[in-house]
């Protein structure tokens, strides 16, 4: 935003953020009112939707988890409360994992066609991370081409694991090669691997396992050598990287003591970790941000909300209260995502 009315809007917005940062001086209702009148500018890279074909499929198979009563209007209402200009939609876990190969191909295509129409009709309010029929590699290669070439998707959505394989597994090398060739943005969302369901009574996998599975897939990509080989694919990892920031020293030491692994990470572990992108969904609090911001520069953090499981305004409030400068907030809220997906400027 430059000069004139836009410059005034930006100054008004930053003033509103400064006021919000005082916390005790403003109520949540007042904060939401300020957000709603601010110039919408944020780009939410972690925003879930459930297209009608997907609702029908998970209902027929009695698959628990994904929200069934999502509507575009509910998304827009949450976005408008927090100054979110554009939300990149994605289907959450289990994505297509519950289907066989033909079923996964069919449903992925139906969901992507629905989402492309949603994007076209929304006049810039929605973007698209296309769902894939993973773990089926051939079908996924076809859908990557259709999603990026025909539907003009903003990126490709993958889960962190499929059964007992993570993204660096050799079985997925053709997919990684294609994403790298296309310089694609690859948004990843955690799921529950075969190893790790129902481990602790009364504690859902989303509380512990999903953050851990994000870390497992990062380890898979780094220590398999995939991260070094496929440097043109641009990965976004959910929830501030899960448990990665806390475990980084162990990753670095592993490469130092294991020469076979070190050869697969010629630029060093930290160099790979620092070039990935990490979203703020359910990580917009000091416990996560303190560690994440010591590991990576602000340039690698992108705004995410995990809607409809959390609200956008929760994350705006958390990021503001953490104490980022106005410039850093602008980078997290918008500019870093624009660097990844320049067409969103329009």
C-alpha positions as CSV (number, residue, x, y, z in Angstrom):
1,X,0.0,0.0,0.0
2,X,1.5,3.3,-1.1
3,X,0.6,6.9,-0.6
4,X,-2.7,8.8,-0.6
5,X,-5.8,7.1,0.8
6,X,-4.0,3.7,1.0
7,X,-1.2,5.3,3.1
8,X,-3.8,6.8,5.5
9,X,-5.5,3.4,5.7
10,X,-2.2,1.7,6.6
11,X,-1.4,4.3,9.3
12,X,-4.9,3.9,10.7
13,X,-4.4,0.1,10.7
14,X,-1.1,0.2,12.4
15,X,-2.5,2.6,15.0
16,X,-5.3,0.2,15.6
17,X,-2.7,-2.6,16.1
18,X,-0.8,-0.6,18.6
19,X,-4.0,0.0,20.5
20,X,-4.8,-3.7,20.4
21,X,-1.4,-4.6,21.7
22,X,-2.2,-2.9,25.0
23,X,-4.6,-5.8,25.7
24,X,-6.1,-4.6,28.9
25,X,-7.3,-1.3,27.4
26,X,-9.5,-2.8,24.7
27,X,-12.2,-5.5,24.8
28,X,-12.4,-8.4,22.4
29,X,-15.6,-6.9,20.9
30,X,-13.9,-3.5,20.3
31,X,-10.9,-5.3,18.8
32,X,-13.1,-7.1,16.4
33,X,-14.7,-3.9,15.4
34,X,-11.3,-2.3,14.7
35,X,-10.3,-5.3,12.6
36,X,-13.5,-5.2,10.5
37,X,-12.9,-1.5,9.6
38,X,-9.2,-1.9,8.8
39,X,-8.0,-2.2,5.3
40,X,-8.1,-6.0,4.5
41,X,-4.5,-7.1,3.7
42,X,-3.7,-10.4,5.4
43,X,-3.2,-13.6,3.4
44,X,-4.2,-16.7,5.3
45,X,-2.3,-19.8,4.0
46,X,-3.9,-22.3,6.4
47,X,-7.6,-22.0,5.9
48,X,-9.7,-25.2,5.6
49,X,-12.8,-25.8,3.6
50,X,-14.9,-28.8,3.0
51,X,-16.3,-28.9,-0.6
52,X,-19.7,-30.5,-1.0
53,X,-18.3,-33.6,-2.8
54,X,-15.9,-34.1,0.1
55,X,-18.7,-33.8,2.7
56,X,-20.7,-36.4,0.8
57,X,-17.7,-38.8,0.6
58,X,-16.7,-38.6,4.3
59,X,-20.3,-38.9,5.3
60,X,-20.8,-42.0,3.2
61,X,-17.6,-43.6,4.7
62,X,-18.4,-42.4,8.2
63,X,-15.0,-40.6,8.4
64,X,-14.7,-38.5,11.5
65,X,-13.0,-35.1,11.9
66,X,-13.5,-32.6,9.1
67,X,-16.1,-29.9,9.7
68,X,-19.2,-30.7,7.7
69,X,-21.1,-27.4,8.0
70,X,-18.5,-25.2,6.4
71,X,-19.8,-22.5,3.9
72,X,-18.0,-19.8,2.0
73,X,-20.0,-17.3,4.0
74,X,-18.7,-18.6,7.3
75,X,-15.1,-18.2,6.0
76,X,-15.7,-14.7,4.8
77,X,-17.3,-13.6,8.1
78,X,-14.3,-14.8,10.0
79,X,-11.9,-13.2,7.5
80,X,-13.7,-9.9,7.6
81,X,-13.4,-9.7,11.4
82,X,-9.6,-9.8,11.2
83,X,-8.7,-7.9,8.0
84,X,-8.0,-11.0,6.0
85,X,-8.0,-10.2,2.3
86,X,-7.4,-13.7,0.9
87,X,-7.6,-17.2,2.3
88,X,-5.8,-20.1,0.6
89,X,-8.2,-23.0,0.9
90,X,-7.1,-26.5,1.6
91,X,-8.8,-29.8,2.7
92,X,-7.6,-31.0,6.0
93,X,-6.7,-34.6,7.1
94,X,-7.5,-37.3,6.1
95,X,-7.6,-35.7,2.6
96,X,-8.0,-38.7,0.2
97,X,-6.3,-41.3,2.5
98,X,-9.5,-43.2,3.1
99,X,-10.1,-44.0,-0.6
100,X,-8.7,-46.5,-3.1
101,X,-6.8,-45.2,-6.2
102,X,-9.8,-44.6,-8.5
103,X,-11.9,-43.1,-5.7
104,X,-9.1,-40.8,-4.7
105,X,-8.6,-39.6,-8.2
106,X,-12.3,-39.0,-8.8
107,X,-12.9,-37.1,-5.5
108,X,-9.7,-35.0,-5.8
109,X,-10.8,-33.8,-9.3
110,X,-14.4,-33.0,-8.1
111,X,-13.0,-31.1,-5.1
112,X,-10.5,-29.2,-7.1
113,X,-13.1,-28.2,-9.8
114,X,-15.4,-27.0,-7.0
115,X,-12.6,-25.0,-5.4
116,X,-11.5,-23.4,-8.7
117,X,-15.1,-22.1,-9.2
118,X,-15.1,-20.8,-5.7
119,X,-11.9,-18.9,-6.3
120,X,-13.2,-17.5,-9.7
121,X,-16.4,-16.4,-8.1
122,X,-14.8,-14.8,-5.0
123,X,-13.1,-11.9,-6.7
124,X,-9.8,-12.4,-4.9
125,X,-11.1,-13.5,-1.5
126,X,-10.1,-17.2,-1.9
127,X,-7.1,-18.9,-3.3
128,X,-6.5,-22.6,-3.8
129,X,-4.0,-25.3,-2.6
130,X,-5.2,-28.2,-4.7
131,X,-5.9,-31.5,-3.0
132,X,-4.0,-34.6,-4.4
133,X,-5.0,-38.3,-4.7
134,X,-2.0,-39.2,-2.6
135,X,-0.5,-41.7,-1.9
136,X,-1.2,-42.8,-5.4
137,X,1.7,-41.4,-7.4
138,X,0.5,-41.7,-11.0
139,X,-2.8,-40.1,-10.2
140,X,-1.1,-37.4,-8.2
141,X,1.2,-36.5,-11.2
142,X,-1.9,-36.1,-13.4
143,X,-3.7,-34.0,-10.9
144,X,-0.7,-31.7,-10.3
145,X,-0.7,-30.9,-14.0
146,X,-4.4,-30.3,-14.1
147,X,-4.5,-28.2,-11.0
148,X,-1.6,-26.0,-12.0
149,X,-2.1,-25.8,-15.7
150,X,-5.8,-25.8,-16.1
151,X,-7.2,-24.6,-12.8
152,X,-4.3,-22.2,-12.1
153,X,-4.1,-23.3,-8.5
154,X,-1.8,-21.3,-6.2
155,X,-0.1,-24.4,-4.9
156,X,-0.4,-28.1,-4.1
157,X,-1.6,-29.5,-0.7
158,X,0.0,-32.6,0.7
159,X,-0.3,-34.4,4.0
160,X,2.8,-35.0,6.1
161,X,2.5,-38.7,5.8
162,X,0.6,-41.5,4.1
163,X,0.4,-44.7,6.1
164,X,4.0,-45.4,7.1
165,X,5.7,-43.1,4.5
166,X,6.7,-39.5,4.9
167,X,7.4,-37.0,2.1
168,X,11.1,-37.8,1.7
169,X,10.3,-41.5,1.0
170,X,11.6,-42.8,-2.3
171,X,8.1,-43.9,-3.2
172,X,7.2,-40.2,-3.6
173,X,10.3,-39.2,-5.5
174,X,8.4,-38.7,-8.8
175,X,6.0,-36.4,-7.1
176,X,8.8,-34.4,-5.6
177,X,10.6,-34.2,-8.9
178,X,7.5,-32.8,-10.6
179,X,6.8,-30.3,-7.9
180,X,10.4,-29.2,-8.1
181,X,10.3,-28.9,-11.9
182,X,7.3,-26.7,-11.6
183,X,8.8,-24.6,-8.8
184,X,5.5,-25.2,-7.0
185,X,4.4,-24.0,-3.6
186,X,3.8,-27.1,-1.5
187,X,1.5,-26.6,1.5
188,X,1.7,-29.5,4.0
189,X,-0.7,-30.4,6.7
190,X,-0.1,-33.0,9.5
191,X,-2.0,-36.2,9.9
192,X,-1.9,-39.3,12.1
193,X,0.6,-41.9,10.8
194,X,-0.1,-45.6,11.1
195,X,2.3,-45.9,14.0
196,X,0.7,-43.4,16.2
197,X,-3.1,-43.4,16.6
198,X,-4.8,-43.7,20.0
199,X,-1.6,-43.7,22.0
200,X,-2.9,-41.8,25.0
201,X,-6.5,-42.2,26.2
202,X,-8.5,-38.9,26.0
203,X,-5.7,-37.0,24.2
204,X,-6.5,-36.6,20.5
205,X,-3.8,-37.1,17.9
206,X,-4.1,-33.4,16.9
207,X,-2.7,-32.4,20.3
208,X,0.6,-34.2,20.2
209,X,1.0,-36.4,17.1
210,X,0.2,-33.8,14.4
211,X,3.0,-31.4,15.5
212,X,5.3,-34.4,15.7
213,X,4.3,-35.7,12.3
214,X,5.2,-32.3,10.8
215,X,8.7,-32.8,12.3
216,X,8.9,-36.3,11.0
217,X,8.2,-35.3,7.4
218,X,10.8,-32.4,7.7
219,X,13.3,-35.0,8.9
220,X,12.4,-37.3,6.1
221,X,12.9,-34.6,3.5
222,X,16.2,-33.4,5.0
223,X,17.9,-36.6,5.8
224,X,16.8,-38.5,2.7
225,X,18.5,-35.7,0.7
226,X,15.2,-34.7,-1.0
227,X,15.4,-31.2,0.5
228,X,18.8,-30.6,-1.1
229,X,17.8,-32.2,-4.4
230,X,14.5,-30.5,-4.8
231,X,15.4,-26.9,-3.9
232,X,13.0,-25.3,-6.3
233,X,9.9,-26.6,-4.6
234,X,8.8,-24.2,-1.9
235,X,7.5,-25.9,1.2
236,X,5.1,-24.5,3.9
237,X,4.9,-26.4,7.1
238,X,2.0,-26.0,9.4
239,X,1.8,-24.9,13.1
240,X,5.2,-23.3,13.3
241,X,7.0,-26.4,12.2
242,X,5.5,-28.6,15.0
243,X,8.2,-29.8,17.4
244,X,11.0,-28.9,15.0
245,X,12.4,-25.8,16.7
246,X,12.9,-27.7,20.0
247,X,14.6,-30.6,18.2
248,X,16.8,-28.6,15.8
249,X,20.0,-29.2,17.8
250,X,19.4,-33.0,17.6
251,X,19.0,-32.7,13.9
252,X,22.2,-30.8,13.5
253,X,24.2,-33.2,15.7
254,X,22.9,-36.2,13.8
255,X,24.4,-34.9,10.6
256,X,27.7,-34.3,12.4
257,X,28.1,-37.8,13.7
258,X,26.6,-39.7,10.8
259,X,28.7,-39.2,7.7
260,X,26.2,-41.0,5.4
261,X,23.5,-38.6,6.4
262,X,25.8,-35.6,6.2
263,X,26.5,-36.4,2.6
264,X,22.8,-36.0,1.9
265,X,22.7,-32.5,3.5
266,X,25.7,-30.8,1.8
267,X,24.6,-27.4,2.8
268,X,24.0,-28.3,6.4
269,X,20.8,-29.0,8.3
270,X,20.2,-25.5,9.4
271,X,20.5,-24.1,5.9
272,X,17.7,-26.4,4.8
273,X,15.5,-25.6,7.8
274,X,15.9,-21.8,7.3
275,X,14.7,-21.8,3.7
276,X,11.4,-23.6,4.4
277,X,8.3,-21.6,5.3
278,X,6.3,-22.0,8.5
279,X,2.8,-20.8,9.2
280,X,1.4,-19.4,12.4
281,X,-1.7,-21.5,12.7
282,X,-2.1,-22.5,16.4
283,X,1.4,-21.2,16.9
284,X,0.7,-17.5,17.4
285,X,1.7,-17.5,21.1
286,X,5.0,-16.8,22.8
287,X,5.9,-20.5,23.6
288,X,6.1,-21.3,19.9
289,X,7.2,-18.0,18.5
290,X,10.1,-17.6,20.9
291,X,11.7,-20.8,19.6
292,X,10.6,-20.5,15.9
293,X,12.0,-16.9,15.6
294,X,15.4,-18.0,16.9
295,X,15.6,-20.7,14.3
296,X,14.4,-18.9,11.1
297,X,14.2,-15.2,9.9
298,X,10.8,-13.5,9.9
299,X,11.0,-13.7,6.1
300,X,10.0,-17.4,6.4
301,X,6.9,-17.0,8.6
302,X,3.5,-16.8,6.9
303,X,0.1,-16.0,8.4
304,X,-2.2,-19.0,9.0
305,X,-5.3,-19.5,11.2
306,X,-6.5,-23.1,11.0
307,X,-10.0,-21.9,10.3
308,X,-12.6,-23.2,11.1
309,X,-10.9,-24.9,14.1
310,X,-9.5,-21.5,15.2
311,X,-10.4,-18.0,14.3
312,X,-8.3,-15.4,12.4
313,X,-8.7,-12.8,15.1
314,X,-7.1,-15.1,17.7
315,X,-4.0,-15.2,15.6
316,X,-3.9,-11.5,14.9
317,X,-4.1,-10.8,18.6
318,X,-1.4,-13.4,19.4
319,X,1.0,-12.1,16.8
320,X,0.4,-8.4,17.8
321,X,0.9,-9.1,21.5
322,X,4.1,-11.0,20.9
323,X,5.8,-7.7,20.1
324,X,6.7,-7.9,16.4
325,X,7.5,-4.6,14.8
326,X,5.1,-3.1,12.4
327,X,7.4,-4.1,9.5
328,X,7.7,-7.7,10.7
329,X,3.9,-8.0,11.1
330,X,3.4,-6.7,7.6
331,X,5.9,-9.3,6.3
332,X,4.1,-12.1,8.2
333,X,0.6,-11.0,7.5
334,X,1.1,-10.4,3.7
335,X,4.5,-9.8,2.1
336,X,6.1,-13.2,2.7
337,X,3.1,-14.9,1.1
338,X,3.2,-12.5,-1.9
339,X,6.8,-13.4,-2.4
340,X,5.7,-17.0,-2.7
341,X,2.6,-16.4,-4.7
342,X,3.0,-13.1,-6.6
343,X,-0.3,-13.4,-8.5
344,X,-2.2,-12.8,-5.2
345,X,-1.2,-9.1,-5.6
346,X,-4.1,-8.8,-8.0
